[in-house]
Amino acid sequence: MTRECRVVFLRITTWRGYSLGATHWSGQLSGYVSEDEHKSVKITRPMTSEEAVATNKCAHEEGLGIMAHPGDPTDGLRDEQDVLATGLDMWQDAFPMGLILVSSGGGYPARVLVAPDEAMKEALNAIYSTWERIADTEGRRASPITLDLIEIWESLFDGYLDTLIPATQMEATP
């Protein structure tokens, strides 16, 4: 088992649709399920009755024969909190070896959503919040301060992973 199997990424995406003022939210969980197998899973939740009616109305207006029912899975989520809550509900079923869930497009630093050690989660998130504030102020440019914060975050995170999965366990586990 590799350290990478223990980290799962939650990516939130949003875009403007054809409907005036409509914002569409979706999410994806990704990570390694074995040393050489990467997996991605769309974040879905059951469709409400209102969503099924609206979906069927649009399908009918566009001449499509789609029939949605309450309870059908939908990856069209309401807002960022809906993506986070739904992702938190499903990540461990999709990635049973995962120990840490981070909100990121796949890079570091990242906001830690779930970790076995709450104090370590808070420390990593404090560094991330500081990096985010400075990076936003500087227009996401790489500066000595932001690069130092990334290095500190990665060093702390790597050390934390080493405490969760000792090298002897990684070598002994297929």
The 8 nearest C-alpha neighbors of each residue, nearest first, counted from 0:
[[1, 172, 169, 173, 34, 33, 2, 4],
 [0, 2, 3, 4, 34, 169, 33, 5],
 [1, 3, 4, 5, 0, 160, 164, 6],
 [2, 4, 1, 5, 6, 31, 30, 34],
 [5, 3, 31, 2, 32, 1, 6, 97],
 [4, 6, 97, 98, 3, 2, 96, 99],
 [7, 5, 99, 3, 97, 4, 100, 98],
 [8, 6, 30, 100, 29, 97, 99, 101],
 [9, 7, 101, 29, 28, 102, 100, 103],
 [8, 10, 28, 102, 27, 103, 101, 11],
 [11, 9, 104, 27, 103, 26, 102, 8],
 [12, 10, 26, 25, 9, 27, 13, 82],
 [13, 11, 25, 24, 26, 10, 14, 23],
 [12, 14, 24, 23, 25, 22, 11, 15],
 [15, 13, 23, 22, 16, 24, 12, 21],
 [14, 16, 22, 21, 23, 17, 13, 20],
 [17, 15, 18, 21, 22, 14, 23, 19],
 [16, 18, 19, 15, 21, 20, 22, 14],
 [19, 17, 21, 16, 20, 15, 22, 23],
 [18, 20, 21, 17, 16, 15, 22, 23],
 [19, 21, 18, 22, 15, 16, 17, 23],
 [22, 20, 18, 19, 16, 15, 23, 17],
 [21, 23, 15, 14, 16, 20, 24, 13],
 [24, 22, 14, 13, 15, 21, 16, 75],
 [25, 23, 13, 76, 78, 12, 75, 77],
 [26, 24, 12, 76, 75, 74, 11, 13],
 [27, 25, 11, 42, 10, 12, 82, 41],
 [26, 28, 41, 42, 10, 40, 9, 29],
 [27, 29, 9, 40, 8, 39, 41, 10],
 [30, 28, 39, 8, 38, 7, 40, 27],
 [29, 31, 7, 38, 37, 8, 6, 32],
 [30, 32, 37, 4, 33, 36, 38, 3],
 [31, 33, 4, 36, 37, 30, 38, 94],
 [34, 32, 36, 31, 35, 4, 0, 37],
 [33, 35, 1, 36, 0, 31, 32, 4],
 [34, 36, 33, 37, 31, 32, 1, 4],
 [37, 35, 33, 31, 32, 34, 38, 30],
 [38, 36, 31, 30, 32, 35, 39, 33],
 [37, 39, 29, 30, 31, 36, 32, 40],
 [40, 38, 29, 28, 27, 30, 41, 37],
 [39, 41, 28, 27, 29, 42, 38, 93],
 [42, 40, 27, 43, 26, 28, 39, 74],
 [41, 43, 26, 27, 86, 74, 40, 28],
 [44, 42, 74, 73, 72, 41, 45, 85],
 [43, 45, 72, 73, 46, 85, 74, 42],
 [46, 44, 70, 72, 71, 73, 47, 43],
 [45, 47, 70, 69, 71, 73, 72, 50],
 [46, 48, 69, 50, 49, 51, 70, 45],
 [49, 47, 69, 51, 50, 52, 46, 68],
 [48, 50, 52, 47, 51, 53, 69, 46],
 [51, 49, 53, 47, 52, 48, 54, 46],
 [50, 52, 54, 67, 48, 68, 49, 53],
 [51, 53, 55, 49, 50, 54, 56, 48],
 [54, 52, 56, 50, 55, 51, 49, 57],
 [55, 53, 51, 57, 56, 52, 50, 58],
 [54, 56, 58, 52, 57, 53, 66, 59],
 [55, 57, 53, 59, 58, 54, 52, 60],
 [58, 56, 60, 54, 59, 55, 61, 53],
 [57, 59, 63, 55, 61, 56, 60, 65],
 [58, 60, 62, 56, 61, 57, 63, 55],
 [61, 59, 57, 58, 62, 56, 63, 55],
 [60, 62, 58, 59, 63, 57, 56, 64],
 [63, 61, 59, 60, 58, 64, 57, 65],
 [64, 62, 58, 65, 61, 59, 60, 57],
 [63, 65, 66, 62, 58, 59, 55, 61],
 [66, 64, 63, 58, 67, 55, 59, 54],
 [67, 65, 55, 64, 68, 58, 54, 51],
 [66, 68, 51, 55, 65, 54, 71, 69],
 [69, 67, 51, 71, 70, 66, 48, 46],
 [70, 68, 48, 47, 46, 71, 51, 67],
 [69, 71, 45, 46, 68, 72, 47, 48],
 [72, 70, 46, 45, 69, 68, 73, 67],
 [73, 71, 45, 44, 46, 43, 70, 74],
 [74, 72, 43, 75, 44, 46, 45, 71],
 [73, 75, 43, 76, 25, 42, 44, 41],
 [76, 74, 73, 25, 24, 23, 77, 43],
 [75, 77, 24, 25, 74, 78, 81, 82],
 [78, 76, 81, 24, 75, 23, 79, 82],
 [79, 77, 81, 80, 24, 76, 82, 23],
 [78, 80, 82, 81, 83, 24, 77, 11],
 [81, 79, 83, 82, 78, 84, 77, 85],
 [80, 82, 84, 78, 79, 83, 77, 85],
 [83, 81, 79, 85, 80, 84, 86, 26],
 [82, 84, 80, 86, 81, 85, 87, 79],
 [85, 83, 87, 81, 86, 82, 80, 88],
 [84, 86, 88, 82, 87, 83, 81, 89],
 [85, 87, 83, 89, 88, 84, 90, 82],
 [88, 86, 84, 85, 89, 90, 83, 91],
 [89, 87, 85, 86, 90, 84, 91, 92],
 [88, 90, 86, 92, 87, 91, 85, 93],
 [91, 89, 93, 92, 87, 86, 94, 88],
 [90, 92, 94, 95, 93, 89, 97, 88],
 [91, 93, 90, 89, 95, 94, 88, 96],
 [92, 94, 90, 91, 95, 89, 40, 28],
 [95, 93, 91, 97, 96, 92, 90, 32],
 [94, 96, 91, 97, 92, 93, 90, 98],
 [97, 95, 94, 5, 4, 98, 32, 91],
 [98, 96, 5, 94, 95, 6, 99, 7],
 [97, 99, 5, 6, 114, 96, 115, 100],
 [98, 100, 114, 6, 113, 97, 5, 7],
 [99, 101, 7, 113, 112, 8, 6, 111],
 [102, 100, 111, 8, 112, 110, 103, 9],
 [103, 101, 9, 110, 8, 10, 109, 111],
 [104, 102, 105, 10, 109, 8, 9, 101],
 [103, 105, 10, 106, 8, 102, 9, 11],
 [104, 106, 103, 8, 107, 10, 9, 102],
 [107, 105, 104, 103, 108, 109, 8, 102],
 [108, 106, 109, 105, 149, 153, 103, 152],
 [107, 109, 149, 127, 152, 106, 153, 110],
 [110, 108, 107, 103, 102, 101, 111, 127],
 [109, 111, 102, 101, 124, 112, 127, 103],
 [112, 110, 101, 113, 120, 100, 124, 109],
 [111, 113, 101, 100, 110, 102, 114, 99],
 [114, 112, 100, 99, 111, 115, 101, 120],
 [115, 113, 99, 116, 120, 98, 117, 100],
 [114, 116, 117, 98, 113, 99, 120, 119],
 [115, 117, 119, 114, 118, 120, 113, 121],
 [118, 116, 120, 119, 121, 115, 114, 113],
 [117, 119, 121, 120, 116, 122, 123, 115],
 [120, 118, 122, 121, 116, 117, 123, 159],
 [119, 121, 117, 123, 118, 122, 114, 111],
 [120, 122, 124, 118, 119, 123, 125, 117],
 [123, 121, 119, 125, 124, 120, 118, 126],
 [124, 122, 120, 126, 125, 121, 119, 127],
 [123, 125, 127, 121, 126, 122, 110, 128],
 [124, 126, 128, 122, 127, 123, 121, 129],
 [127, 125, 129, 123, 124, 128, 130, 152],
 [126, 128, 124, 130, 125, 129, 131, 108],
 [129, 127, 131, 125, 130, 126, 124, 132],
 [128, 130, 126, 132, 131, 127, 125, 133],
 [131, 129, 127, 133, 128, 132, 145, 134],
 [130, 132, 128, 134, 129, 133, 135, 127],
 [133, 131, 129, 135, 134, 130, 128, 136],
 [134, 132, 136, 130, 135, 131, 137, 129],
 [133, 135, 139, 131, 137, 136, 132, 130],
 [136, 134, 138, 132, 137, 133, 139, 131],
 [137, 135, 133, 134, 138, 132, 139, 131],
 [136, 138, 134, 135, 139, 140, 133, 142],
 [137, 139, 135, 140, 136, 134, 133, 141],
 [140, 138, 134, 137, 135, 141, 136, 133],
 [141, 139, 138, 137, 142, 134, 145, 135],
 [140, 142, 145, 146, 139, 143, 134, 144],
 [141, 143, 145, 144, 146, 140, 137, 147],
 [142, 144, 146, 145, 147, 141, 148, 140],
 [145, 143, 147, 142, 146, 148, 133, 141],
 [144, 146, 148, 142, 147, 143, 130, 141],
 [145, 147, 149, 143, 148, 144, 142, 150],
 [148, 146, 150, 144, 145, 149, 143, 151],
 [149, 147, 151, 145, 150, 146, 152, 130],
 [148, 150, 146, 152, 147, 151, 108, 153],
 [149, 151, 147, 153, 148, 152, 154, 146],
 [152, 150, 148, 154, 149, 153, 155, 147],
 [153, 151, 149, 155, 150, 154, 156, 148],
 [154, 152, 156, 150, 155, 151, 157, 149],
 [153, 155, 151, 157, 156, 152, 150, 158],
 [154, 156, 158, 152, 153, 157, 159, 151],
 [155, 157, 159, 153, 158, 154, 152, 160],
 [158, 156, 160, 154, 159, 155, 153, 161],
 [159, 157, 161, 155, 156, 160, 154, 162],
 [158, 160, 156, 162, 161, 157, 155, 163],
 [161, 159, 163, 157, 162, 158, 164, 156],
 [160, 162, 158, 164, 159, 163, 165, 157],
 [163, 161, 159, 160, 164, 165, 158, 157],
 [164, 162, 160, 161, 165, 159, 98, 115],
 [163, 165, 161, 162, 160, 168, 166, 169],
 [164, 166, 168, 167, 161, 162, 163, 169],
 [165, 167, 169, 168, 170, 164, 161, 171],
 [166, 168, 170, 165, 169, 171, 164, 172],
 [169, 167, 171, 165, 166, 170, 172, 164],
 [170, 168, 166, 0, 172, 167, 171, 1],
 [169, 171, 167, 168, 172, 166, 0, 173],
 [172, 170, 168, 169, 167, 173, 0, 166],
 [171, 173, 0, 169, 170, 168, 1, 167],
 [172, 0, 171, 170, 169, 34, 33, 1]]
